[in-house]
Amino acid sequence: MKAPFVSKFPNVRLIRNYLEKHKVKEREYIIERSILLGREDFIYLREHLLEDNKNIAQYKSDMYVDENGVWHVIMFCSITCDIMLLVNSRGFNYARYVALMNNGGEQIEKRFAINHRY
């Protein structure tokens, strides 16, 4: 799979704006680990990408670029959000490189929710 990774953006909104205006080279990646965050934690992460994060610090050895140029990343997601963040910290404790995966505007929880009205 391939995605456009951008570097050193403070939040997701600025990444989206940048990607709408600029063509960014897509990089091949492999998801090494998937981390499901609660709504508040995910929102905080996506709004504070340049701040140190305990999950990134804990798994920073899982994020690297191999000899073939393939990016090994961590995917952060939340059940209540329609995007996932692919992160490669390159040895730092913050989200140095980020790519966005869109779920087509559908929140993950809506796909798995069972709603019955009586």
Helices and strands as residue ranges (DSSP letters): E 2-4, E 6-7, H 12-21, E 26-37, H 39-47, H 54-58, G 60-62, E 64-65, E 71-78, E 83-88, E 97-102, H 108-112
